[in-house]
Structure formats: structure tokens, C-alpha cells
Amino acid sequence: MRGNNNRVIGDIIRKLMKNPKLAGKLDELDALQAWEEIIGKQICKYVADQKIYKGTLYVKLKSAVVRNELSYKKSEFISQINNRLGKKLLTNIVLK
């Protein structure tokens, strides 16, 4: 009985993952997690809000100094995040 339930749940998860909208949202969550890992815990303290919309990562920061420092490495961050995901999800980062 248990083996049968596991198989059914596995089938449901596989079907959900094939949904393009859900897969896209999961990729965005993975990208946000990668962003946080790349910039580190200390810099994350200065992040007020972050979201991804149409291939652009929008990051609202609490510090102009941190925003300035991060702006020098935007292209490097984009490359690192896309490499971690194995696909070109991000094309730009906007720091506010």
C-alpha cells in the first residue's frame, strides 16, 4: 500500500513540474536563493526587498554605500546566478 502511494505522489510532483508557470516560479526562487548565497549573510542584512520580473532581479537596499559597491559587480552576479541555475534566467539586476 505504501509503495503505491509513493508512486502516485511522485507522478503528481512530476506532472506539476512540467507546468511551465510553476517551473518558472521555482527557477525564480532558486535564483533568489543563489543571490542570497552569493552576496552573503552580511550584505543580506541590507536588503529590504527583492523580486524577479521578466528576467530582471530588482533589489531594494537600505544602504546607498552597499548599493554602490554591489553595482560594480552586477554582471558578475548575473553570470554566477545563471551558472548555478544552469540556464540564462537573469539578464539584468536593478539596485534601488
Biopython code that builds the backbone (N, CA, C, O; Angstrom):
import numpy as np
from Bio.PDB.StructureBuilder import StructureBuilder

atoms = [
    (1, "MET", "N", (0.819, -1.191, 0.000)),
    (1, "MET", "CA", (0.000, 0.000, 0.000)),
    (1, "MET", "C", (0.866, 1.260, 0.000)),
    (1, "MET", "O", (0.603, 2.195, -0.756)),
    (2, "ARG", "N", (1.896, 1.286, 0.845)),
    (2, "ARG", "CA", (2.744, 2.472, 0.906)),
    (2, "ARG", "C", (3.469, 2.735, -0.405)),
    (2, "ARG", "O", (3.521, 3.874, -0.869)),
    (3, "GLY", "N", (4.011, 1.723, -0.984)),
    (3, "GLY", "CA", (4.718, 1.891, -2.242)),
    (3, "GLY", "C", (3.831, 2.492, -3.315)),
    (3, "GLY", "O", (4.286, 3.316, -4.109)),
    (4, "ASN", "N", (2.591, 2.094, -3.346)),
    (4, "ASN", "CA", (1.637, 2.619, -4.312)),
    (4, "ASN", "C", (1.403, 4.111, -4.077)),
    (4, "ASN", "O", (1.354, 4.878, -5.039)),
    (5, "ASN", "N", (1.256, 4.538, -2.826)),
    (5, "ASN", "CA", (1.053, 5.951, -2.513)),
    (5, "ASN", "C", (2.259, 6.786, -2.916)),
    (5, "ASN", "O", (2.108, 7.888, -3.445)),
    (6, "ASN", "N", (3.444, 6.268, -2.670)),
    (6, "ASN", "CA", (4.655, 6.995, -3.048)),
    (6, "ASN", "C", (4.721, 7.196, -4.556)),
    (6, "ASN", "O", (5.118, 8.261, -5.028)),
    (7, "ARG", "N", (4.338, 6.190, -5.297)),
    (7, "ARG", "CA", (4.362, 6.285, -6.741)),
    (7, "ARG", "C", (3.355, 7.329, -7.227)),
    (7, "ARG", "O", (3.650, 8.094, -8.145)),
    (8, "VAL", "N", (2.185, 7.363, -6.624)),
    (8, "VAL", "CA", (1.156, 8.322, -7.014)),
    (8, "VAL", "C", (1.625, 9.743, -6.709)),
    (8, "VAL", "O", (1.456, 10.638, -7.537)),
    (9, "ILE", "N", (2.208, 9.960, -5.539)),
    (9, "ILE", "CA", (2.711, 11.288, -5.179)),
    (9, "ILE", "C", (3.833, 11.698, -6.123)),
    (9, "ILE", "O", (3.899, 12.852, -6.549)),
    (10, "GLY", "N", (4.703, 10.770, -6.448)),
    (10, "GLY", "CA", (5.783, 11.058, -7.386)),
    (10, "GLY", "C", (5.255, 11.468, -8.750)),
    (10, "GLY", "O", (5.778, 12.392, -9.373)),
    (11, "ASP", "N", (4.219, 10.783, -9.214)),
    (11, "ASP", "CA", (3.607, 11.138, -10.500)),
    (11, "ASP", "C", (3.007, 12.537, -10.455)),
    (11, "ASP", "O", (3.129, 13.302, -11.411)),
    (12, "ILE", "N", (2.364, 12.868, -9.348)),
    (12, "ILE", "CA", (1.763, 14.196, -9.202)),
    (12, "ILE", "C", (2.839, 15.272, -9.235)),
    (12, "ILE", "O", (2.680, 16.293, -9.904)),
    (13, "ILE", "N", (3.921, 15.050, -8.523)),
    (13, "ILE", "CA", (5.012, 16.036, -8.490)),
    (13, "ILE", "C", (5.615, 16.205, -9.877)),
    (13, "ILE", "O", (5.883, 17.331, -10.297)),
    (14, "ARG", "N", (5.835, 15.108, -10.595)),
    (14, "ARG", "CA", (6.382, 15.203, -11.952)),
    (14, "ARG", "C", (5.453, 15.987, -12.871)),
    (14, "ARG", "O", (5.914, 16.791, -13.680)),
    (15, "LYS", "N", (4.153, 15.758, -12.752)),
    (15, "LYS", "CA", (3.195, 16.498, -13.578)),
    (15, "LYS", "C", (3.213, 17.983, -13.237)),
    (15, "LYS", "O", (3.147, 18.828, -14.130)),
    (16, "LEU", "N", (3.303, 18.301, -11.954)),
    (16, "LEU", "CA", (3.359, 19.708, -11.546)),
    (16, "LEU", "C", (4.614, 20.392, -12.077)),
    (16, "LEU", "O", (4.562, 21.549, -12.495)),
    (17, "MET", "N", (5.731, 19.688, -12.062)),
    (17, "MET", "CA", (6.997, 20.265, -12.516)),
    (17, "MET", "C", (6.989, 20.541, -14.013)),
    (17, "MET", "O", (7.753, 21.379, -14.491)),
    (18, "LYS", "N", (6.142, 19.850, -14.750)),
    (18, "LYS", "CA", (6.050, 20.081, -16.192)),
    (18, "LYS", "C", (5.241, 21.328, -16.523)),
    (18, "LYS", "O", (5.282, 21.806, -17.657)),
    (19, "ASN", "N", (4.508, 21.859, -15.553)),
    (19, "ASN", "CA", (3.740, 23.083, -15.745)),
    (19, "ASN", "C", (4.720, 24.250, -15.884)),
    (19, "ASN", "O", (5.460, 24.539, -14.943)),
    (20, "PRO", "N", (4.741, 24.929, -17.042)),
    (20, "PRO", "CA", (5.722, 25.993, -17.279)),
    (20, "PRO", "C", (5.650, 27.140, -16.268)),
    (20, "PRO", "O", (6.678, 27.697, -15.885)),
    (21, "LYS", "N", (4.450, 27.487, -15.841)),
    (21, "LYS", "CA", (4.325, 28.586, -14.879)),
    (21, "LYS", "C", (4.950, 28.219, -13.543)),
    (21, "LYS", "O", (5.662, 29.025, -12.944)),
    (22, "LEU", "N", (4.689, 27.014, -13.080)),
    (22, "LEU", "CA", (5.236, 26.566, -11.808)),
    (22, "LEU", "C", (6.747, 26.401, -11.900)),
    (22, "LEU", "O", (7.473, 26.789, -10.985)),
    (23, "ALA", "N", (7.218, 25.830, -12.994)),
    (23, "ALA", "CA", (8.655, 25.644, -13.173)),
    (23, "ALA", "C", (9.368, 26.992, -13.196)),
    (23, "ALA", "O", (10.456, 27.126, -12.636)),
    (24, "GLY", "N", (8.765, 27.987, -13.836)),
    (24, "GLY", "CA", (9.355, 29.323, -13.879)),
    (24, "GLY", "C", (9.448, 29.953, -12.507)),
    (24, "GLY", "O", (10.454, 30.580, -12.174)),
    (25, "LYS", "N", (8.409, 29.793, -11.709)),
    (25, "LYS", "CA", (8.417, 30.339, -10.345)),
    (25, "LYS", "C", (9.463, 29.639, -9.482)),
    (25, "LYS", "O", (10.137, 30.280, -8.675)),
    (26, "LEU", "N", (9.596, 28.331, -9.652)),
    (26, "LEU", "CA", (10.610, 27.598, -8.901)),
    (26, "LEU", "C", (12.010, 28.045, -9.302)),
    (26, "LEU", "O", (12.893, 28.149, -8.450)),
    (27, "ASP", "N", (12.222, 28.311, -10.590)),
    (27, "ASP", "CA", (13.512, 28.835, -11.049)),
    (27, "ASP", "C", (13.797, 30.194, -10.416)),
    (27, "ASP", "O", (14.931, 30.477, -10.029)),
    (28, "GLU", "N", (12.764, 31.035, -10.311)),
    (28, "GLU", "CA", (12.942, 32.348, -9.691)),
    (28, "GLU", "C", (13.313, 32.212, -8.219)),
    (28, "GLU", "O", (14.165, 32.948, -7.721)),
    (29, "LEU", "N", (12.680, 31.279, -7.527)),
    (29, "LEU", "CA", (13.027, 31.047, -6.123)),
    (29, "LEU", "C", (14.462, 30.555, -5.988)),
    (29, "LEU", "O", (15.182, 30.970, -5.079)),
    (30, "ASP", "N", (14.878, 29.670, -6.894)),
    (30, "ASP", "CA", (16.261, 29.191, -6.888)),
    (30, "ASP", "C", (17.234, 30.337, -7.148)),
    (30, "ASP", "O", (18.303, 30.398, -6.540)),
    (31, "ALA", "N", (16.866, 31.243, -8.051)),
    (31, "ALA", "CA", (17.728, 32.388, -8.358)),
    (31, "ALA", "C", (17.849, 33.317, -7.154)),
    (31, "ALA", "O", (18.936, 33.817, -6.867)),
    (32, "LEU", "N", (16.752, 33.550, -6.453)),
    (32, "LEU", "CA", (16.798, 34.396, -5.259)),
    (32, "LEU", "C", (17.654, 33.756, -4.170)),
    (32, "LEU", "O", (18.393, 34.447, -3.468)),
    (33, "GLN", "N", (17.554, 32.449, -4.032)),
    (33, "GLN", "CA", (18.377, 31.749, -3.055)),
    (33, "GLN", "C", (19.855, 31.834, -3.442)),
    (33, "GLN", "O", (20.711, 32.052, -2.585)),
    (34, "ALA", "N", (20.151, 31.665, -4.718)),
    (34, "ALA", "CA", (21.533, 31.777, -5.189)),
    (34, "ALA", "C", (22.066, 33.188, -4.948)),
    (34, "ALA", "O", (23.211, 33.355, -4.527)),
    (35, "TRP", "N", (21.241, 34.205, -5.213)),
    (35, "TRP", "CA", (21.626, 35.603, -4.978)),
    (35, "TRP", "C", (22.028, 35.806, -3.516)),
    (35, "TRP", "O", (23.061, 36.412, -3.229)),
    (36, "GLU", "N", (21.211, 35.297, -2.598)),
    (36, "GLU", "CA", (21.494, 35.456, -1.175)),
    (36, "GLU", "C", (22.776, 34.738, -0.775)),
    (36, "GLU", "O", (23.538, 35.245, 0.048)),
    (37, "GLU", "N", (23.018, 33.569, -1.344)),
    (37, "GLU", "CA", (24.244, 32.832, -1.043)),
    (37, "GLU", "C", (25.466, 33.556, -1.596)),
    (37, "GLU", "O", (26.515, 33.582, -0.953)),
    (38, "ILE", "N", (25.339, 34.136, -2.771)),
    (38, "ILE", "CA", (26.470, 34.812, -3.412)),
    (38, "ILE", "C", (26.848, 36.085, -2.666)),
    (38, "ILE", "O", (28.031, 36.337, -2.437)),
    (39, "ILE", "N", (25.859, 36.891, -2.285)),
    (39, "ILE", "CA", (26.197, 38.155, -1.618)),
    (39, "ILE", "C", (26.533, 37.956, -0.142)),
    (39, "ILE", "O", (27.205, 38.802, 0.448)),
    (40, "GLY", "N", (26.093, 36.882, 0.453)),
    (40, "GLY", "CA", (26.445, 36.569, 1.828)),
    (40, "GLY", "C", (25.481, 37.140, 2.855)),
    (40, "GLY", "O", (24.669, 38.017, 2.561)),
    (41, "LYS", "N", (25.597, 36.612, 4.073)),
    (41, "LYS", "CA", (24.686, 36.994, 5.156)),
    (41, "LYS", "C", (24.843, 38.452, 5.564)),
    (41, "LYS", "O", (23.855, 39.116, 5.878)),
    (42, "GLN", "N", (26.067, 38.953, 5.562)),
    (42, "GLN", "CA", (26.293, 40.336, 5.997)),
    (42, "GLN", "C", (25.604, 41.335, 5.073)),
    (42, "GLN", "O", (24.983, 42.287, 5.546)),
    (43, "ILE", "N", (25.704, 41.132, 3.778)),
    (43, "ILE", "CA", (25.072, 42.043, 2.815)),
    (43, "ILE", "C", (23.559, 41.845, 2.810)),
    (43, "ILE", "O", (22.813, 42.801, 2.600)),
    (44, "CYS", "N", (23.099, 40.616, 3.039)),
    (44, "CYS", "CA", (21.653, 40.344, 3.070)),
    (44, "CYS", "C", (20.945, 41.181, 4.129)),
    (44, "CYS", "O", (19.753, 41.462, 4.003)),
    (45, "LYS", "N", (21.659, 41.574, 5.157)),
    (45, "LYS", "CA", (21.058, 42.404, 6.208)),
    (45, "LYS", "C", (20.603, 43.756, 5.663)),
    (45, "LYS", "O", (19.715, 44.388, 6.235)),
    (46, "TYR", "N", (21.203, 44.198, 4.569)),
    (46, "TYR", "CA", (20.874, 45.496, 3.975)),
    (46, "TYR", "C", (19.804, 45.404, 2.885)),
    (46, "TYR", "O", (19.399, 46.424, 2.328)),
    (47, "VAL", "N", (19.347, 44.194, 2.580)),
    (47, "VAL", "CA", (18.324, 44.002, 1.547)),
    (47, "VAL", "C", (16.945, 44.183, 2.180)),
    (47, "VAL", "O", (16.572, 43.454, 3.099)),
    (48, "ALA", "N", (16.192, 45.167, 1.677)),
    (48, "ALA", "CA", (14.840, 45.423, 2.179)),
    (48, "ALA", "C", (13.809, 44.594, 1.419)),
    (48, "ALA", "O", (12.836, 44.125, 2.009)),
    (49, "ASP", "N", (14.016, 44.411, 0.120)),
    (49, "ASP", "CA", (13.067, 43.664, -0.705)),
    (49, "ASP", "C", (13.788, 43.193, -1.959)),
    (49, "ASP", "O", (14.749, 43.816, -2.409)),
    (50, "GLN", "N", (13.314, 42.089, -2.513)),
    (50, "GLN", "CA", (13.887, 41.568, -3.757)),
    (50, "GLN", "C", (12.827, 40.772, -4.496)),
    (50, "GLN", "O", (12.003, 40.085, -3.893)),
    (51, "LYS", "N", (12.868, 40.881, -5.818)),
    (51, "LYS", "CA", (11.936, 40.120, -6.651)),
    (51, "LYS", "C", (12.519, 40.001, -8.046)),
    (51, "LYS", "O", (13.410, 40.757, -8.434)),
    (52, "ILE", "N", (12.000, 39.038, -8.792)),
    (52, "ILE", "CA", (12.404, 38.843, -10.182)),
    (52, "ILE", "C", (11.178, 39.051, -11.047)),
    (52, "ILE", "O", (10.115, 38.482, -10.797)),
    (53, "TYR", "N", (11.345, 39.881, -12.074)),
    (53, "TYR", "CA", (10.254, 40.142, -13.013)),
    (53, "TYR", "C", (10.839, 40.240, -14.413)),
    (53, "TYR", "O", (11.689, 41.087, -14.686)),
    (54, "LYS", "N", (10.377, 39.372, -15.287)),
    (54, "LYS", "CA", (10.802, 39.342, -16.688)),
    (54, "LYS", "C", (12.326, 39.337, -16.843)),
    (54, "LYS", "O", (12.881, 40.120, -17.614)),
    (55, "GLY", "N", (12.986, 38.460, -16.113)),
    (55, "GLY", "CA", (14.422, 38.288, -16.259)),
    (55, "GLY", "C", (15.278, 39.328, -15.566)),
    (55, "GLY", "O", (16.498, 39.325, -15.724)),
    (56, "THR", "N", (14.668, 40.213, -14.805)),
    (56, "THR", "CA", (15.413, 41.245, -14.086)),
    (56, "THR", "C", (15.220, 41.051, -12.587)),
    (56, "THR", "O", (14.096, 40.923, -12.101)),
    (57, "LEU", "N", (16.333, 41.032, -11.867)),
    (57, "LEU", "CA", (16.304, 40.957, -10.412)),
    (57, "LEU", "C", (16.275, 42.374, -9.863)),
    (57, "LEU", "O", (17.201, 43.152, -10.090)),
    (58, "TYR", "N", (15.219, 42.707, -9.145)),
    (58, "TYR", "CA", (15.080, 44.019, -8.512)),
    (58, "TYR", "C", (15.409, 43.865, -7.032)),
    (58, "TYR", "O", (14.808, 43.046, -6.336)),
    (59, "VAL", "N", (16.368, 44.659, -6.555)),
    (59, "VAL", "CA", (16.797, 44.578, -5.163)),
    (59, "VAL", "C", (16.709, 45.966, -4.548)),
    (59, "VAL", "O", (17.340, 46.909, -5.024)),
    (60, "LYS", "N", (15.923, 46.079, -3.490)),
    (60, "LYS", "CA", (15.816, 47.336, -2.756)),
    (60, "LYS", "C", (16.731, 47.234, -1.541)),
    (60, "LYS", "O", (16.602, 46.322, -0.724)),
    (61, "LEU", "N", (17.658, 48.187, -1.436)),
    (61, "LEU", "CA", (18.661, 48.153, -0.375)),
    (61, "LEU", "C", (18.454, 49.286, 0.619)),
    (61, "LEU", "O", (17.916, 50.340, 0.279)),
    (62, "LYS", "N", (18.889, 49.052, 1.851)),
    (62, "LYS", "CA", (18.770, 50.040, 2.921)),
    (62, "LYS", "C", (19.965, 50.983, 2.968)),
    (62, "LYS", "O", (19.931, 51.982, 3.687)),
    (63, "SER", "N", (21.015, 50.687, 2.222)),
    (63, "SER", "CA", (22.249, 51.458, 2.291)),
    (63, "SER", "C", (22.730, 51.848, 0.893)),
    (63, "SER", "O", (22.873, 51.002, 0.011)),
    (64, "ALA", "N", (22.974, 53.143, 0.713)),
    (64, "ALA", "CA", (23.499, 53.630, -0.567)),
    (64, "ALA", "C", (24.923, 53.137, -0.792)),
    (64, "ALA", "O", (25.323, 52.891, -1.930)),
    (65, "VAL", "N", (25.679, 52.994, 0.272)),
    (65, "VAL", "CA", (27.063, 52.519, 0.158)),
    (65, "VAL", "C", (27.076, 51.080, -0.358)),
    (65, "VAL", "O", (27.850, 50.748, -1.255)),
    (66, "VAL", "N", (26.232, 50.240, 0.202)),
    (66, "VAL", "CA", (26.150, 48.844, -0.240)),
    (66, "VAL", "C", (25.668, 48.783, -1.682)),
    (66, "VAL", "O", (26.197, 48.008, -2.478)),
    (67, "ARG", "N", (24.670, 49.590, -2.029)),
    (67, "ARG", "CA", (24.160, 49.633, -3.406)),
    (67, "ARG", "C", (25.283, 49.987, -4.378)),
    (67, "ARG", "O", (25.409, 49.372, -5.437)),
    (68, "ASN", "N", (26.090, 50.968, -4.019)),
    (68, "ASN", "CA", (27.195, 51.394, -4.869)),
    (68, "ASN", "C", (28.213, 50.267, -5.046)),
    (68, "ASN", "O", (28.674, 50.016, -6.159)),
    (69, "GLU", "N", (28.558, 49.599, -3.969)),
    (69, "GLU", "CA", (29.533, 48.504, -4.045)),
    (69, "GLU", "C", (29.000, 47.340, -4.888)),
    (69, "GLU", "O", (29.733, 46.768, -5.695)),
    (70, "LEU", "N", (27.740, 46.998, -4.700)),
    (70, "LEU", "CA", (27.156, 45.885, -5.463)),
    (70, "LEU", "C", (27.024, 46.219, -6.946)),
    (70, "LEU", "O", (27.092, 45.329, -7.794)),
    (71, "SER", "N", (26.837, 47.489, -7.255)),
    (71, "SER", "CA", (26.638, 47.881, -8.657)),
    (71, "SER", "C", (27.870, 47.587, -9.510)),
    (71, "SER", "O", (27.750, 47.375, -10.717)),
    (72, "TYR", "N", (29.047, 47.573, -8.895)),
    (72, "TYR", "CA", (30.271, 47.281, -9.645)),
    (72, "TYR", "C", (30.355, 45.824, -10.086)),
    (72, "TYR", "O", (31.093, 45.503, -11.017)),
    (73, "LYS", "N", (29.612, 44.943, -9.434)),
    (73, "LYS", "CA", (29.714, 43.508, -9.714)),
    (73, "LYS", "C", (28.438, 42.919, -10.311)),
    (73, "LYS", "O", (28.260, 41.701, -10.294)),
    (74, "LYS", "N", (27.554, 43.752, -10.832)),
    (74, "LYS", "CA", (26.271, 43.246, -11.333)),
    (74, "LYS", "C", (26.442, 42.163, -12.396)),
    (74, "LYS", "O", (25.787, 41.124, -12.325)),
    (75, "SER", "N", (27.301, 42.389, -13.367)),
    (75, "SER", "CA", (27.457, 41.393, -14.439)),
    (75, "SER", "C", (28.041, 40.088, -13.893)),
    (75, "SER", "O", (27.695, 39.002, -14.358)),
    (76, "GLU", "N", (28.923, 40.206, -12.908)),
    (76, "GLU", "CA", (29.486, 39.011, -12.279)),
    (76, "GLU", "C", (28.399, 38.233, -11.526)),
    (76, "GLU", "O", (28.358, 37.004, -11.584)),
    (77, "PHE", "N", (27.530, 38.949, -10.826)),
    (77, "PHE", "CA", (26.431, 38.305, -10.108)),
    (77, "PHE", "C", (25.487, 37.592, -11.069)),
    (77, "PHE", "O", (25.051, 36.472, -10.800)),
    (78, "ILE", "N", (25.174, 38.233, -12.180)),
    (78, "ILE", "CA", (24.281, 37.629, -13.177)),
    (78, "ILE", "C", (24.883, 36.321, -13.690)),
    (78, "ILE", "O", (24.188, 35.309, -13.786)),
    (79, "SER", "N", (26.166, 36.345, -14.015)),
    (79, "SER", "CA", (26.840, 35.137, -14.510)),
    (79, "SER", "C", (26.828, 34.023, -13.470)),
    (79, "SER", "O", (26.544, 32.869, -13.792)),
    (80, "GLN", "N", (27.136, 34.371, -12.223)),
    (80, "GLN", "CA", (27.174, 33.359, -11.163)),
    (80, "GLN", "C", (25.801, 32.738, -10.924)),
    (80, "GLN", "O", (25.687, 31.523, -10.765)),
    (81, "ILE", "N", (24.769, 33.562, -10.897)),
    (81, "ILE", "CA", (23.416, 33.042, -10.667)),
    (81, "ILE", "C", (22.989, 32.145, -11.824)),
    (81, "ILE", "O", (22.478, 31.048, -11.600)),
    (82, "ASN", "N", (23.192, 32.600, -13.052)),
    (82, "ASN", "CA", (22.814, 31.792, -14.219)),
    (82, "ASN", "C", (23.600, 30.487, -14.271)),
    (82, "ASN", "O", (23.052, 29.451, -14.646)),
    (83, "ASN", "N", (24.876, 30.526, -13.898)),
    (83, "ASN", "CA", (25.684, 29.303, -13.873)),
    (83, "ASN", "C", (25.156, 28.319, -12.837)),
    (83, "ASN", "O", (25.098, 27.117, -13.097)),
    (84, "ARG", "N", (24.773, 28.815, -11.676)),
    (84, "ARG", "CA", (24.228, 27.931, -10.641)),
    (84, "ARG", "C", (22.920, 27.289, -11.078)),
    (84, "ARG", "O", (22.644, 26.136, -10.747)),
    (85, "LEU", "N", (22.118, 28.039, -11.821)),
    (85, "LEU", "CA", (20.831, 27.509, -12.277)),
    (85, "LEU", "C", (20.974, 26.615, -13.502)),
    (85, "LEU", "O", (20.109, 25.783, -13.775)),
    (86, "GLY", "N", (22.062, 26.787, -14.236)),
    (86, "GLY", "CA", (22.262, 26.010, -15.448)),
    (86, "GLY", "C", (21.459, 26.516, -16.630)),
    (86, "GLY", "O", (21.292, 25.810, -17.625)),
    (87, "LYS", "N", (20.962, 27.741, -16.521)),
    (87, "LYS", "CA", (20.198, 28.353, -17.611)),
    (87, "LYS", "C", (20.292, 29.861, -17.480)),
    (87, "LYS", "O", (20.632, 30.385, -16.419)),
    (88, "LYS", "N", (19.988, 30.554, -18.571)),
    (88, "LYS", "CA", (20.042, 32.015, -18.559)),
    (88, "LYS", "C", (18.681, 32.556, -18.124)),
    (88, "LYS", "O", (17.807, 32.812, -18.953)),
    (89, "LEU", "N", (18.520, 32.724, -16.827)),
    (89, "LEU", "CA", (17.268, 33.239, -16.283)),
    (89, "LEU", "C", (17.336, 34.752, -16.119)),
    (89, "LEU", "O", (16.392, 35.462, -16.466)),
    (90, "LEU", "N", (18.455, 35.243, -15.589)),
    (90, "LEU", "CA", (18.604, 36.679, -15.342)),
    (90, "LEU", "C", (19.354, 37.360, -16.474)),
    (90, "LEU", "O", (20.338, 36.833, -16.994)),
    (91, "THR", "N", (18.876, 38.538, -16.844)),
    (91, "THR", "CA", (19.567, 39.348, -17.846)),
    (91, "THR", "C", (20.015, 40.680, -17.275)),
    (91, "THR", "O", (20.861, 41.355, -17.862)),
    (92, "ASN", "N", (19.451, 41.069, -16.120)),
    (92, "ASN", "CA", (19.779, 42.369, -15.538)),
    (92, "ASN", "C", (19.512, 42.344, -14.037)),
    (92, "ASN", "O", (18.707, 41.553, -13.545)),
    (93, "ILE", "N", (20.206, 43.230, -13.318)),
    (93, "ILE", "CA", (19.956, 43.453, -11.897)),
    (93, "ILE", "C", (19.769, 44.945, -11.704)),
    (93, "ILE", "O", (20.603, 45.742, -12.133)),
    (94, "VAL", "N", (18.673, 45.324, -11.057)),
    (94, "VAL", "CA", (18.398, 46.727, -10.748)),
    (94, "VAL", "C", (18.494, 46.891, -9.239)),
    (94, "VAL", "O", (17.772, 46.242, -8.482)),
    (95, "LEU", "N", (19.395, 47.768, -8.816)),
    (95, "LEU", "CA", (19.591, 48.039, -7.392)),
    (95, "LEU", "C", (18.957, 49.374, -7.059)),
    (95, "LEU", "O", (19.269, 50.387, -7.684)),
    (96, "LYS", "N", (18.068, 49.381, -6.079)),
    (96, "LYS", "CA", (17.372, 50.611, -5.694)),
    (96, "LYS", "C", (17.733, 50.993, -4.279)),
    (96, "LYS", "O", (17.248, 52.003, -3.770)),
]
sb = StructureBuilder()
sb.init_structure("model")
sb.init_model(0)
sb.init_chain("A")
sb.init_seg("    ")
for serial, (resi, resn, name, xyz) in enumerate(atoms, 1):
    if name == "N":
        sb.init_residue(resn, " ", resi, " ")
    sb.init_atom(name, np.array(xyz, "f"), 0.0, 1.0, " ", f" {name:<3s}", serial, name[0])
structure = sb.get_structure()
